[in-house]
Structures are given as structure tokens and as C-alpha cells.
């Protein structure tokens, strides 16, 4: 019979064929050099909160026995291992759990003493080592996954089952808190293993949370998804470790914050039914660029569609769609391995349909690896229809794809865990960099207007290049065309800046006019004004922006563009510049949506100004707010500036007199500063926060929330405070 090895699985003993020696009977001598035991210790959960029951997990492998010898005041483990006997044995790791209890929020540490007996070649020695595990307990608990911003983990085929001998796809998805946070990358980290053990790698999600963007963040959930693949594993049950960190690249060195960690179970099956599927994609000329092709009045956009399939394809049918549906598909051509196949296609509203088939054989090769085929099979040409508006950016994507193998078997698009690369982007060609500084902003519009009015000399060859609307003439319509393009661009500081300390935007009282709501606005200051670009937040669930009307004698050109929750307004002075101190007056016109109550607020999100000579005006236009309809709650305006360093102003609108509470909280939900607590009359009130706590101490840079409560009803917004320079 085999000798008894306490703690060694029977399957391992069978694989060893009783080759492992029995433990030495005498007390072994100390090892010549202390050796770390083949045990991995970690906190479970890896990022606990105050409500968590914290445990220590000791992960150990084949031919290793672990027992708990002492818990208090230090944890001591007795370990016995037979490394030589397990050199060629694979097994599933085992885990010993030690309960630690619950901890208050803050930094904690636990020390573990190991007494490890190493049995090798019929002899044994003892090694004594220690390690300290440090961990942080948060006050607030993460989502059910245990990881902030991560809501779902799909492993393998989507049911947390994977096939043997094949790489295992892992699809992760969730929601970011705002449009400033982004998923920077996913790192696949090899596991801590012995040479004979196969365990999954660790996935690390790196979220970038910069505090120096120089623009406000829109606080709203932003869905995200990503897919990675981990190496094949033999049949069995596994746990996939996933962790996340937040990275602020603005300080040097960068700051990192732990966002949680967890382990997710999955199983590798003994066998899987083989079924082919498709991975659609596009050839991206400049990976990571915002546009894959450009289109204009005299310029067609060409995209190349790629396809990878598990099996060789004899036919493919489907279509292409555009969003928004302004571009027309003018041609579809078979290229690459599909060049000799028969192709039929016809345009449809918002896209096209096609059928591609071979007279014999299956010309489109198949393969089971991600790089087995990335050669284009279709070239799609799109053009602009003069009857449709030429939008800034159009998404093009395949629809209703169905392939066939050589025997007529259906080959469909792969499940949702497959890599998502099924969209390309076509952008409008925008020849609007009139001052040739590499940027496209309101200064270019001012220079165009000065050229048209004769205030600046114009180069005929230059004006021919800036025929934005394609009518073979450079006129005010080209300025309007470029203005619509610039509305989609964020302002970029550049050369030629002037300070305009007194420039302010004010909003008047909204008024109901013939079924619409009109909000008068005014930009005024000591500086002469040539152009303005304003981004306004408005309740698009209740109103639609229908236009901007300017007061005669102020701006000659007014354009607007609507995005979800925002309206961007462009104002340009096409005639003589307004004299210093002359206000620019205009009215934003809104129409209520059917079935909604005409109530809400309009606030300023961002502003960009230019002087009559095209120089950028650096200004803080204030924090105006316009309240529409009856106000039944406290309205918290956008803090300005945001991000900030020294101080910021926070507007608060009260519908009536009452007891108001305005305070600043950190990410852990702790109140760090009370700005006001007590009675306030109805109306608009402005408060200032200097980035300090109740004791006057400067708080560290990072993300904070300011919350206003009026008679039990609360509302909150987010701000970013920049760290002090080192």
C-alpha cells in the first residue's frame, strides 16, 4: 500500500505511483537558507469594507500540507511539502481559510509566521519565515462584483464554461461614473505558480481618472465593455482573479487607487461541440484615430471590411448601416480572398444589403486563432448626398450577417464575448484651419470674417482651399459651414491669448412665447468680442432646442448643435466688431416635448471666446443659471472653475425660504467641509470653497462631491481639485 500523506489528494498519490517518500521520523535540522513556502496568502475580499467579514486565504498546491497552529496574537502555519515528488503532477489548488472578523475603515496589517518542513530525497529540513499582509478597509462597499465600475464578467462561452485546448475569452463590462474616466488597458498578469501547476492569470483593469483635463466632466453613467483572452487550461474548476486600479496620470509620479478585487468561478469542460462562427471587423488605417476615412462634397470615403471565421466560407450575406443615416453607400467591391466571388448589392435607406457567394469551393479561409484572417474581403465606398446634412462623424457597422460553409451549414456571428471591432467612423472633411496653427476653433472663424470684410488681406489660393460647402466660392456660407464643424470641437488654448477678467454671461428670466420657451442671455465686459462658443446643459428629456435668435446689431451669425443633455451655441460677429463694453445679446429658444412638464434648469458648462482679431479671450464667465417653470427643490448649479486649484464658486437656487445645508464630501462619503447650514431666502445664492476642511487644512487633490439639501431633499454634483504643485 502507499504510505499515508496527510493533506495530499488521492489523485495525486495515484499519479505519483507511491513514489513520494514518507516524512522523516526525527526532528529535522534548520534549512541552510530560509525558503519561502509554496503557499500564497491573500485577503478575501481583496478590498474589504466595514461591512465585510475579512478572511485570510492560504492557496497551496500539490504535495503540500497546510495546518493552522496559532491564530492570536500572530497567525502561525505549519507547512509540509514534498516538491521533488510533484514535479510532473498537475492539480487544482486547495485553500485554507482563516477568519479575521470585521475591521474599521483604515489601514490594517496581519503578520503570518510559517514553519515549513521541506522533504526532499529522503531527508528533511525546516525553514522559518514570516510575511506581513497589508490591506485597506473602505467605509463604503463596492458593487456586487467587488470591483468599482465593473458590473459583469462573462468567461468562456458566456455561461462561465470554456472548451479545452482553446484560449478562453473573458468579456468584462460595466459603467464609468462620468465622461472623464476611461478604461486605459487590461493587463494579463502571469500567476504565482509552481512549475507543474496550471492556474489562470490575474486580470488587472486600469482605469484612468485624470485630474488635469481642463474641462468639466458630465456626471452620467458611461457604459463600457472589453474582451481579453487567457491561455488554455485543462478540464477542471477554476477561479479567475480580477482586480482594478484607478490611475491619475497628472502627478509625477502618477497616483494610483485600489478599486477592488475578486475571484470569479468558471469551468473548463472535458469536450465542446465544434461550431463555426464569424468575427466581423474593419481595417483601421490609423489604429486609435477618431476617423477611419473622410468625406466631403468632392471626396468619397472608402472603408475595408474584414472577416474572420472558424471555418472556410462559401457565401456571406448581410448589410451595412450608417448612424446617423446621412451618407450613401455608392459601391461595394469584393477584394482579397473574395475577389473571384459573385457579389450583388443594392442601396437601402441608411445603408446597403449584399450577397456574396462562390461558384465552387469556399474561397474565404477559416482559422481558429484571432490573427488567422484579417485581410479585407469587401471595400465599401460612401458619398455625401446634397439632400442630406453633412454631419461631423458617421458610424458604419455590419448588420444581419450570415455565412455558409462549403456544405451549406450556417455560420453565424460569434456570441457576445467575441472581440468587438465591428464599427468604422467616417468624418466630414473640415478645411477650416484658416490661421494655419494646426487647430480648428473660433479664431479661424474670426479670421475668415475679417478676410471677407476686407479687414485683413486675403490670399486667393488660400480662400479657394477653404470652400467648406463646396460651391466654388468663399463666402459667409463657408464661415457657417466651418462654424458647424467647430461646434463639435473642444476649445484648445493656443498662441495669441488675452485676458478678459470682466467678461460675464448672464441669463434672464425664461418666458413662454407661442408654445415655446425663450431664455434671454447676454455676454458683456470691457473687452470687444468677435466670437463666442457656449456649451449649455439643459433638460433634453423635457425640451428640444429649436434655435438661437440674436439681437440685431450684435452677432451676425448664430448656429447651434444638440448633443445628449447639451446644446452648443456659436455666435460670430461678421460685420464691424462690437465696441468695448457693448453687450452681445441673444435668445435661446426651446420647445417643450409632448407629455412632459415644462420645468428644469439651463446652466453653463463651458465657454470659449475670441477677440475681433482672432485672439483667444481667457475669461471666467461666471456661473449663470436659468430656472424654467415652478421650482419644487433646491437646484445646484455647476461649480466654476472645475477642475480648480485655489477656489471655486458654487451657485444654489432655492424655490422658497427654508433651511438649507450645503457641504463637501470625499469619495468615502465623509463630510469634509460645511459651506452653509441654516435659513436662506428664495433665490440664487453663491458660495465659495477654497479646498480646505473644517479646520482650515488643505485637502489632498482628487474627486469630491458637493451636496445641497433643502428640507430633506438633496442633490449633488462632482468636482475635481488639483493637487498643490510640488
N, C-alpha and C positions, 0 to 999 in steps of 0.2 A: 504494500500500500504506500501511497505518497505520504510523506511527513505532513503534519498539520501546520499550515501557515495561517495564523490568525490574521484576519483582515485582507487576505489575498483572495480574489474571486476564484470560484471553482473553474470557470472557463479559462482563466489564466494558467491555473495549475495544469489543466489538461494540455494547453499549448506548450507548456514547459516540459511535459512528459516527465514530471517529477525530478527535473534537473536541479532545482534550487536547493541549496544546502540548508540544513536545519540551523537555527540560530545557535551561536556559541553558548555553551553552558556556563562558562566562567564570566566574571565581570570584565568587560573589555577595557583596554587601555585607551587613554585620550588619543584622538587622531593627531598626526603630526601637524596638520594645518586645519584650522576650523573650516568647515564646509557647510554651505547653505543647504538646508534640507529641500528635497523636491516637493515642496508644498507652497502653494500660492495663497496668501491671506488677503482678503478684501472685505470692505464694509458693505453690508446689504441692508437697505438700499445704498447705492454708492453716493447718493446725495440726499441724506435724510432731512426731514423737517421735524418740528417739535412734536407732531402727532405720530411720528414713525416709531415702530418697535425695531430698534437697531440690533443687528446681529453681526457677528464675525463669521465669515465663511472660509474654511480651510479646504482648498481644492488640492487633491492629491491623486497620484496616478498608479499605474500597475506596480505590483510588488512593493507597495508602501503601506505600512500600518500606522495609523494616527490615533492617539487616545489623549483625552483631556486629563491632565494630572492636577491642575490647580486653576482656580478662577480669580481669586482675590488674595492679595491686592494686585498681583500681576497674573497674567494668563500664562500657564506653562503647559507645553505639549510634549509628549513622548512620541518619538517617531522612530520606526524601524524600517529600513529599506534594503532591498536586495537588487542593486542596479545591474549587476552582471547578468542575472537570470532573466531580466526583462528587456534585453537589448533588441530583440526582434519580435516583441509582442505588442499588439495594438489592443487598447481597451478604452472604455468610456470612463472619464474621470469620476471619482467619488468625492463627496463633500461632507465635511463635518461642520455643523453649525453650533455657535456658542452665543447665547442670548446675552445682550448687554443692557437692554432696557431702553428707556427714553431719556433724551437729553434736552437741555435748554438750548435756545439759539446761541450760536457762537462757535468758536474753535475748540476742538477736543482732540485727544490722542489716547491711544491704548498701546501698551508695551507687551510683546509676546516673547517668552523665553522658550527656545527649542532645545531639547535634549535628543539628539539624533544618533541612532546606532546604525552604522554602515557595515553591512555583512557582504564581504567580497572574497571570493577564492577560499572559502573555508575559515577565514579569520574575520575579526570584527574590531571596530574602534568606535569611540564615542566622541561626538563633536557638540560643543555648547555654543549656541549663537542666539542673538536677540535682534528684534526689529521693532520699530515704533510706527504704527499706522496713524497718521493724522487725518482728520476729517472735519468737515464743516456742517453744522446743523443749521438749516434755514428756518426762519419763522413761518414763512408761507410754503405750502406744499406744491410740487409741480403737478402737471396733468396726470391722467391715469397711466400714461406710458412711463411716468417718472422723469420725463425729459421735456423741458420747455420748448415750445414751437413745434414739437413732434406729436402727431396725433395718431398715426397709423404706420405699422410695419408689416409688409407682406413679404414672405420668404418663399422661394421656390415657385410652385405653380399658382400661388395665391392662397392656398389653404394650409400654408406652412408645411408643405410636403415637397420634397425635391427628388430628382432622379439620380441614381448612382452613376459615377463616371462622367458627369457633366458639371460645368460650372453652375453655381447656384445664384439666380438673380434675387436681389433684395431691393424692393421698392419702398421708399420712405416718403411720407407726405405729411403736411401739416399746414399751419398758418403763421405768418410772421405778424408782429404787432403793428407794423407801420411800413410805409414805403421807403424808409431809410435803412431798415435791417435787411440783410440778404444772406443767402446760403453761399458762402465763399467756396467751399470744397468739402469733399468727403474723403477722409483718409482711411485706407485699409492697413491696419497695423498687425504684423505677424504676432501670433500668441506666444505666451510663455509656455514652452513645451519641453518635454524630454524628447530625445531623438526618435523614439519609437511611437510617439503618441500623436494622433491627428485630432486637432480641435479647431473650431472656427477662428478666424482672425477677429480682431476688435475693430469696429467701425467708429470713427470719430467725426462728428458733424461740426464743422467750423462755421459759425455764423458771424458775419462782420457787422458790427454796430458802431460806425464811426461817429465821433462827436464833433467833427470839424467840417461837415459838409457845406456849411454856409447857406443852407436853405432850410425852410421849415419841413417838418415831417407830417404827413397826413395820417392821423391815427385811425386806422381801419384794418381789419384782417386782410392779409395778402396771401392767398393760397400758394403753396409751392409743392413740388414733387421732384424726386430724383431717383435714379436707379444705379446700383453698382452690382458687380458680380464677385462672389468669393470662390476660391478654388473648390474642386470636387472633394467630396467626403465619402467614406464608405458607409454602407447602411447602418442606421442606428439613430438614437435620440441625442439631440444636441441643444446647447444654449448659445445664442448669438449675443455677444456683448456689444452694446451701443452706448456711446457717451456723446456729450455735446459741450462745446465751449463757446463763449462769446468773445470776439476779438475786436478791440478798439485800436485800429492802426495809427491813430493820430499821435499819441505819445510815442516817444522814442526812449527806451524800447516800448513795444506795444503792450497794452493791458489786456489780460485775459480774465474771464469769469466763468466758473463752472456752471453749466446749465442743466446738469442732471445726467444720470446713467442708469441703465437697466439691462437685463438679460431676457431674451425672447426665445421661447422654445420652438424647435422645428424638428422634423424627422426626415431622414433620407431613406427612401423606400428600397426594398430589395430589387424591384424592377418597375419600369414605367412603360406604358403603351407608347409607341412611337407615333407621333402625329406632326406633320409638317405645318409650318405657319410662316407668315410674312412679316418683315420689318421694313416699313416704308421710310424714306428719308430724302434728303436733298444734298446736293453738292454745294458746300458753302465756300465761295472764293476767298473770303476773309473770315475765318472762324472767329466767333465772338463779336463781329461787327454788327451794327444795328440794321444794316441793309445788305441784302444779297444781290440786288440789281436796282437800277434806276430807270424811271420812265418820265417822258416829257412829251410835249406836242409833236416833236420830230424825233423822238427816241423811244425804241421798243425795249422792253425788258425781257431777258432770256434767263430761264431757270432750268436746271438739270435735275431730273427726278431719279433717285436711286432706289434699289430694291434688293433686299437680301431674303432668301428663302431657305428653309431647311432642305427642300427637295427641288430638283430641276423643274422649271415651269415651261409648259407648252402654250399657255394662254393667260391673259390677265385682262380683267375688265374693271371699270370704276369711273372716277371722275375727279375733277379739281374744282375747288370752290375758293372764292375771294371774299375777304371780310375787311372793310365794307365792300359791297359789290359794285365798285365804280370802274374797275379795269375790265377789258375784254380779252378773252383768250383768242388770239389770232392764228396760232398754229401749234400743232403737236407733232413732233417728229420722233420716229424710233431711231435710237442711237446705240452704240456699243454692242453688246451681245444680242440686242433686239433688232439690229439693223435690217436683217433679212426677213423679219416677221411682217405679217399683214396688219395694217393699222387703219381703223376707221374711227372718226371722231366728229362731233358736232358741238357748236357752242350752245350754251344754255344761259338763262338769266343768272348772272353771278358766277359763271364758271364754264365748264365743258364736261362732256361724257366721252369715253373712249372704249374701244375693244381692240385688244392686241392678241394675235394668235399666229401659230406656226403651221405651215402646210404639213410638216412632218417633224418628228423629234421634239425635244424640249431645249431650245437654244439658251434660255436663261438658266445658268448653272445654279445648283444649290450647294449649301455648305452649312455646317453646324457651328462654326466659330464666328464671332462678331465681324472679323475682317475678311471673311471668305468672299464677300462681294460688296464692293462699294462703287462699282463702275456704273455710270448713269445708263438708263435704258430709254428715257424719254426726255426730249427737250421741249419745254413749254415757252411759247412766246406770248407776251401780253402787251397790249397797247392801250392808249387813252382814247376814250370816246369823247368828242367835244360836247356831247349832250349830257355828260356826267361831270360832276365836280372832281377835280384832281386832288385827292386827299394826300396828306403828308406821308402816310405809311399804310400799306395794304398787306394783309396776311394771306398767304396762299397755302392750301393744305389739301391732301387727297381725301376722297370720300368713297364709301361703298366698294372697297377693293375686294376682289375675289379672284384667286388664281386657280389654275388647274395643272396637275401633273400630266405626264405622258399617257396615263391610263384613264384620265378623266376624273381623278379624285380631287375633291375640293381642298384648296389650301387657303385658309383664311388669315386675317391679321392676328398676330400673336396676342395673348392676354395682356392685361393692363400692366403687368410687371415688366414687360419688354421696354427697352430704351425708347424714350420719346424724342424723336427728331423728325417729326412729320410736318413741320411748317417752315416756310421761307417767307422773307419780307421784301417787298418792292417799295422803294421810296421815291417820292417825287423829286426830280432834279430841280434844285433851287439855286439858280445863278444870282445870288443876292448879296454876295460879299463885295459891296460896291467900293468900300475903302481899302479892300485887299489886305486886311490884317489877319486873315485866317479865321475870323469869327463872323457869325451872322446874327446881328442884333439891331436894335432900333437906331443905332448910329448910322448904319448903312441906309436906312430909310431917309434919315435927315439929309445925308449927302446926296441921295437921289433927287430929293425935292429941291435942294439948292442947285443942282445941275439943271433940272427942268426950268427953274425960275431964273436962271442966268446969274445967280449969286456966286457960283463957282464955275470956272471954265470946265467944259466937257470934252472929252476925247471921243470922236465919233466911233472909233474902233471899240472903245470901252463900252459905250452905250449900246452898241449892237450886241455885245455879249450879254447884256442884262435885259434882254427881251423875255421877261419871265412868262408872259401869257402867250408868246409865240405868234403875235400878229404882225411881225416885221416892223414894228415901230416901238420906240422907247417913249412912254408917256406915263401919265398918272395911273393908268391901269396896271402898269408893271410895278409901280410902288404898292398898289393894293395887293397884287399877286404876291409880292415878297412879304408884305405885312402879314398875310395869312400864313405864310411859311414860318415867319419868325414867331408867331404866336405859339407855335409848338416847341420852341426852343427856350431853355432856361437862360436867364441873363448871365453873361460871362464878363467879369471885370477885365479891362484891358487898358491900353495906353490912352491918355487923354482923359483924365478924370478931374472933376471939380466938386468941391464940397458945397452942399446946399442945405445948411443947417436948419433953415426956417421952412422948408418945403413940407406941406402937410396936405393930406387928403381928408376931407370931411364929408359925411353923409347926412342928408336931410331926412325929413320925415317921409316915409312911404305914403303914397296917395293912390287911391283906386280911381282909374280913368278908363271908362268904356270897357269894363270887364278885364282890364289889365292892372298891374301894379307898377307904378313908376317911382323910382328912387333917385332923387336929385343928388348929384355929387359935385365936388369942387376940389381942384388942385390949385393951391396958391402958395406963394412965398416971395422972397426977394429976388429970386433968380428968374431970368427969362427961360421959357420952356419951349422945346422943339418937338418932343415926342414923349409918350408915356406908355408903359405896358403894365397892366394891373391884373393880378390873379385874385379873384374873389371867390370865397366859399359861400354857397347858397344851398338851400334845401331842395335839391333836384327831385326828391320824392314828392314834392308838393308844387314846384314851379318849373317852368321852362323859360330860358332866356330867349327873347324874340328880337332883341336889337338894342342898339345904343344910339341915342339922339344927342347931338352936340348943339350947344347954343351958337347961333350964327356969330361969326367974327372971332371965334376961339379956335377950335380944331376944325380942319377941313376934311379930315379922313378919319373914320371910326370903323373898326372891324372888331368882331368878337368870334370866339370859338368855345364850344362847350365840351367839357370832359366830365366824367362821373364826379358829381359833387362840386365841380368848379366851373367857372366861366372866366376866360381870359379876354381882356379888352385891350385893344390897341388904338391909340389916339395920336394923330400926326398933324402937325401944323404945315400945310402945303404952301401957304402964302407967306407974307412977311411975318417975322417972329413976333410973338406977343411981347409987349414991353415988360420990363422988370416990374413985378408986383401985380401984373394983370392976371386974374384967375382964369383957369380953363374949366368951363362948366359943361357938364353933360348929364344925361339921364339914362339909367339902366332900366330897360323895360322887361317885365316878367309877365307871364300868363299863368294863372293857376291851373293845375291839372284836374281833370274831371274827377269828382268824388272825393276830393281832399279839402281839408280846411285851409284857407289861405292864411297861414301863420308860419313863423320861423324867423331866422335872422340871417343877415348878409354881413360877412366880415372880410377884411383884407388879409390875404395870405402872403402875397409877395408883390413887389413893385420894382420897376426899372424905369429910369428917367434919362432923357438926353437933352442937352442944351441945343440951341439953334445951330451951333457949328458942329454938332455931332458928338461933342464930348459927353462922357457919361457923368451924370449928376449923382453924387453919393449923398443919400438923404435917408432920414428916418421919417416916413410919412405919418407916424402915429399909429393908433390902434382904433380906427373908426368902426362903428357897428350900427347897423340899421335893423330895427325890430319891426316885423310885419305882423299885423293883427294883434289880437289880445295876447298878452304875456301872462302865463299862469305859473311860471317858475323862474328861478334865477338863471340868467344867461351869462355864461363865462366866455369872454372873448379870447382871441389868440394873443398870447403874451408876445411882446416885442422888446428887443430882438430875440430870436430863437434860432440857433443856439446863442448863448450870451456868455459874457465873462465877468463884467463888473456888476451890472444891474439890469433889470428888465421891468417893464410896466405891464400890469395885468388889469384889463377892464372887466367890470362886473355890472350887469344891468339887472335891476330889481323891479318887478312888476308893481310892487307896493311897499309900504313901510313894513319892516319886520326885523327879526333878529337873524343876522347873517353871520356865518362862520367861513372864513377864507384861510386856508392853511396849505403848507407844502409838505409832501410826504416823499420818502425814499422808496426804492423798489421793494423793500421789505414790508411796506405798509406802515412804517413808523412816522409819526408826526415830527418833523424836524424844525418847523417854524410856523407860528401863527401870525398871519398878516392882519387879521381883524376878527374880533369876536364881540358882537354887541349890536345894538339897534342901528339901522340905516334907513334913510328915507328912500322913496321910489326914485328911479332914475339911473343914470350912468355914473359909476364911481371907478376911479383908477387907483391901483395900489402898486407899490414897488417892492421888489425883493432883491436884496444885494448878495444873495448866495451864501448867507450866514445862518447859523442856527439860533436857537433862543438865547444862547449865552454870548452871541457875537462872534463865535469862532467860524472861520471859513470852512465850508463843507467841501469834500472832495468832488472833483469833476465827475459827471455821469448823468444818468437819466433820473429825473424827478417828476412828480405829479403835483399839480396844484388843484385843490378841490374847493368848491363853494357849496355851502349848504344853507338853505333858507327854509325855516320852519319844517325841518325833517326831510326835505327833498334836496338831493345832491347831484352835482355834475362835476366832471373832472377833465383835465387836459394834461398833455405831457410836454415837458421842456427838457432841454439838454444844456447843462452848464459845462463850459470848457474848463479844463484843469489849468491851474496857475502855471505860467512858464517857469521852467526850472533854471 
